[in-house]
């Protein structure tokens, strides 16, 4: 009789093996779904290492499935928690090993029932994983789109002022928390905001001296999060984001757009952006947030 799979808590040594499992799983789904991925696991690691190290350091649960004979990792699941929002950021099992209850065991440990006021997942449309997510008490809320395009400089409305966020300013940090509480219902901790500011330019948008939104704008392709107190301010904020990207010489930027955010979707489409064929789903145990005024973090690992 073969030895049972080892399900254990992950360590820092599991970081790269988990990335390789993720890439193999997503590549397999992409081929089956008619949306093949570009690049190799090494290419993706170079571009996403900082994200995975952040998730490893801040995970509240991170579990791996290990082959008892080879000791190799062939599955993992990981979650982060923000106030009462529990997010399953990753759940992957190697193709060919998705049986014998391994996925169920990983989900039960990394995304335990009863934990989190709101439980959310940015999920692919892989039907095998969707079944697990339904089993964990979540269900689809709306599609999660990626819109990409070439940025061009454009005039920003005069009444909108972009103030660069100072990580040492209590006022700036408080403004971000206030907006996130209003828009999402849950705010990032200071450590996460500082991590974002180390990698992306942070901006607070003001009109007549009052804060109306914020944006974290990357120096590479991926952008976000971007949030506004009112959807009508998003076009001006996005014009500023596009202008900044053009000034940095970026040839392409990508933004995550929740399905209900028709203002951002229509604006970006009018600017020549295109919807990527790869569509994700936001799943949760209940409706939450005002996603008509939010563009979450990209790439789509967490909100």
C-alpha positions in Angstrom: 0.0 0.0 0.0 1.5 3.4 -1.0 2.2 5.9 1.8 -0.4 8.6 2.3 0.3 12.1 0.9 2.0 14.4 3.5 0.0 17.6 4.1 2.1 20.0 6.1 2.6 23.7 6.8 4.8 25.4 4.3 8.3 26.9 5.0 10.4 29.4 3.2 12.1 26.5 1.3 8.7 25.8 -0.4 8.5 29.2 -2.1 10.0 28.2 -5.5 8.5 24.7 -5.6 5.0 26.3 -5.0 5.7 28.7 -7.8 6.6 25.8 -10.1 3.3 24.0 -9.1 1.4 27.2 -9.8 2.9 27.7 -13.2 2.4 24.1 -14.3 -1.2 24.1 -13.2 -2.1 27.5 -14.8 -0.3 26.5 -18.0 -2.2 23.3 -18.2 -5.5 25.2 -17.7 -4.5 27.8 -20.3 -3.9 25.1 -22.9 -7.2 23.4 -22.1 -9.0 26.7 -22.1 -7.6 27.9 -25.4 -5.7 30.8 -23.7 -2.1 29.5 -23.6 0.4 31.4 -21.5 3.6 33.1 -22.7 7.0 32.5 -21.2 8.5 29.9 -18.8 8.3 29.3 -15.1 11.6 31.1 -14.8 10.3 34.1 -16.7 7.3 34.3 -14.5 9.4 34.0 -11.3 11.5 36.9 -12.3 8.4 39.1 -12.7 6.5 37.8 -9.7 9.0 36.9 -7.1 8.3 39.9 -5.0 4.6 39.1 -4.9 5.2 35.5 -3.8 7.7 36.5 -1.1 5.1 39.0 0.2 2.4 36.4 0.3 4.7 33.9 2.0 5.7 36.4 4.7 2.1 37.6 5.3 0.1 34.4 4.9 -2.1 33.4 7.8 -2.3 29.9 6.3 0.0 28.2 3.9 -0.1 24.4 3.4 1.6 22.1 0.9 1.0 18.6 -0.3 4.2 16.5 -0.5 5.0 13.2 -2.1 5.9 10.8 0.6 8.5 9.1 -1.5 10.3 11.9 -3.4 9.6 14.6 -0.9 8.5 16.9 -3.8 5.7 19.4 -3.4 2.8 18.8 -5.8 0.1 21.1 -4.4 -0.4 24.1 -2.1 -2.9 26.6 -0.8 -2.4 29.9 0.8 -4.5 32.7 2.4 -4.0 36.2 3.7 -6.3 38.1 6.1 -7.2 41.8 6.2 -9.3 42.7 9.2 -12.3 40.4 8.6 -11.5 39.7 4.9 -10.0 36.2 4.4 -8.6 35.8 0.8 -7.6 32.5 -0.7 -4.8 33.8 -2.9 -3.6 30.5 -4.4 -4.8 26.9 -4.6 -3.0 24.6 -7.1 -2.4 20.9 -7.5 -0.2 19.5 -10.3 -2.1 18.1 -13.3 -2.3 14.3 -12.8 -2.3 14.6 -9.0 -5.7 16.1 -8.6 -7.3 13.2 -6.9 -7.4 11.2 -3.6 -8.8 14.2 -1.7 -5.6 16.2 -1.8 -7.4 19.4 -2.9 -10.0 19.0 -0.2 -7.4 18.6 2.5 -5.5 21.7 1.4 -8.6 23.8 1.3 -9.8 22.6 4.7 -6.5 23.8 6.2 -5.8 26.9 4.3 -9.3 28.2 4.0 -11.0 26.8 7.1 -14.8 26.9 7.4 -16.1 29.6 9.8 -13.0 31.8 9.5 -13.4 35.4 8.1 -16.4 37.7 8.1 -16.0 37.7 4.3 -14.3 34.8 2.5 -13.2 35.6 -1.1 -11.2 34.1 -4.0 -10.2 35.5 -7.3 -10.7 32.2 -9.2 -10.0 30.9 -12.6 -12.9 29.2 -14.4 -11.3 25.8 -14.0 -14.4 23.7 -13.1 -12.5 21.3 -10.9 -11.3 24.1 -8.7 -14.8 25.8 -8.8 -16.3 22.7 -7.2 -13.9 23.1 -4.3 -14.8 26.7 -3.9 -18.5 26.1 -3.8 -17.8 23.4 -1.2 -15.9 26.0 0.9 -19.1 28.2 1.1 -18.3 30.7 -1.7 -20.1 31.4 -4.9 -19.5 33.6 -8.0 -20.2 37.3 -7.5 -19.1 38.7 -10.9 -16.5 38.3 -13.6 -13.0 39.8 -13.1 -11.5 41.2 -16.2 -8.0 42.2 -17.3 -7.8 45.2 -19.6 -4.5 46.0 -21.3 -3.3 48.7 -23.6 -0.6 51.1 -24.7 -0.6 54.2 -22.5 -0.6 57.7 -23.9 -0.3 61.1 -22.3 -3.6 62.8 -21.8 -4.9 65.9 -20.1 -6.2 65.3 -16.6 -9.2 67.3 -15.4 -8.0 70.6 -13.8 -10.1 70.1 -10.7 -8.4 66.8 -9.9 -5.0 67.1 -8.2 -2.6 64.1 -7.7 -0.7 64.3 -4.5 2.2 61.8 -4.1 1.7 59.7 -1.0 4.3 60.0 1.7 4.7 56.7 3.6 5.6 58.8 6.7 2.5 60.9 6.6 -0.2 59.8 9.0 -2.7 61.8 7.0 -1.9 60.0 3.8 -2.1 56.5 5.5 -5.3 57.5 7.2 -6.8 58.6 3.9 -6.1 55.3 2.2 -7.7 53.4 5.1 -10.8 55.6 5.0 -11.3 55.0 1.3 -10.7 51.3 1.6 -13.2 51.0 4.4 -15.7 52.9 2.4 -15.2 51.1 -0.9 -14.2 47.6 0.1 -15.3 47.4 3.8 -11.8 46.3 4.8 -8.5 48.2 4.8 -4.9 47.0 4.3 -2.6 47.1 7.2 0.3 49.7 7.3 2.9 47.0 6.5 1.1 46.1 3.2 0.7 49.8 2.3 4.4 50.3 2.8 5.2 47.2 0.8 3.1 48.7 -2.1 4.8 52.0 -1.8 8.2 50.4 -2.1 7.2 49.0 -5.5 4.6 51.4 -6.9 4.1 55.1 -6.9 1.2 56.0 -4.5 -1.1 58.9 -5.3 -3.9 60.5 -3.4 -6.4 62.5 -5.5 -8.0 65.6 -4.2 -10.7 68.0 -5.4 -11.2 71.3 -3.6 -8.9 70.0 -0.8 -10.9 66.8 -0.2 -9.6 63.3 -0.9 -11.6 61.5 -3.6 -9.4 58.5 -4.3 -6.0 56.9 -4.4 -3.9 54.8 -6.9 -0.8 52.7 -6.7 0.9 52.9 -10.1 3.5 50.4 -11.1 6.8 51.0 -12.9 6.1 47.8 -14.9 3.0 46.4 -16.7 0.8 45.7 -13.7 -1.1 48.5 -11.9 -3.4 49.0 -8.9 -5.1 49.0 -6.6 -7.1 52.1 -7.6 -10.1 53.3 -5.7 -12.5 56.3 -5.8 -15.1 57.5 -3.4 -17.4 58.0 -6.4 -17.2 56.2 -9.8 -17.3 59.5 -11.7 -13.8 60.3 -10.5 -12.3 57.2 -12.0 -11.8 58.5 -15.6 -9.7 61.4 -14.5 -7.7 59.2 -12.1 -7.1 56.7 -14.9 -6.0 59.4 -17.3 -3.4 60.4 -14.7 -2.3 56.7 -14.4 -2.0 56.4 -18.2 0.0 59.6 -18.5 2.4 58.6 -15.8 2.9 55.2 -17.5 3.6 56.9 -20.8 6.1 59.3 -19.1 7.9 56.2 -17.7 8.1 54.8 -21.2 5.9 51.8 -20.6 4.7 50.2 -23.8 1.9 48.3 -22.1 -0.1 48.4 -18.9 -2.7 46.1 -17.5 -5.5 46.8 -15.0 -7.9 44.5 -13.2 -11.5 45.6 -13.7 -14.4 44.0 -11.7 -17.4 43.4 -13.9 -19.6 45.9 -12.1 -17.1 48.7 -12.7 -18.7 49.9 -15.9 -17.2 53.4 -15.6 -13.6 52.1 -15.7 -14.3 49.5 -18.3 -16.0 51.9 -20.8 -13.3 54.5 -20.2 -10.4 52.1 -20.8 -12.1 50.6 -23.9 -12.6 54.1 -25.3 -8.8 54.6 -24.8 -8.0 51.6 -26.9 -7.5 49.0 -24.2 -8.6 45.4 -24.8 -10.2 42.8 -22.7 -7.9 39.8 -22.2 -9.6 36.4 -23.2 -8.6 35.1 -19.7 -11.5 35.9 -17.4 -11.5 35.2 -13.7 -14.4 35.2 -11.2 -14.6 36.8 -7.8 -16.1 34.3 -5.5 -17.2 35.1 -1.9 -19.5 33.8 0.8 -21.7 36.9 0.4 -21.9 40.2 -1.5 -19.6 42.9 -0.2 -17.9 46.1 -1.2 -18.6 48.7 -3.9 -16.8 47.2 -6.9 -18.1 49.9 -9.3 -15.4 52.2 -8.0 -12.5 49.8 -7.5 -9.7 48.4 -9.6 -7.9 45.9 -7.5 -4.2 44.9 -7.3 -2.6 43.4 -10.4 -1.7 40.7 -11.1 -5.0 39.2 -9.8 -3.7 37.5 -6.7 -5.7 39.4 -4.1 -7.9 42.5 -3.8 
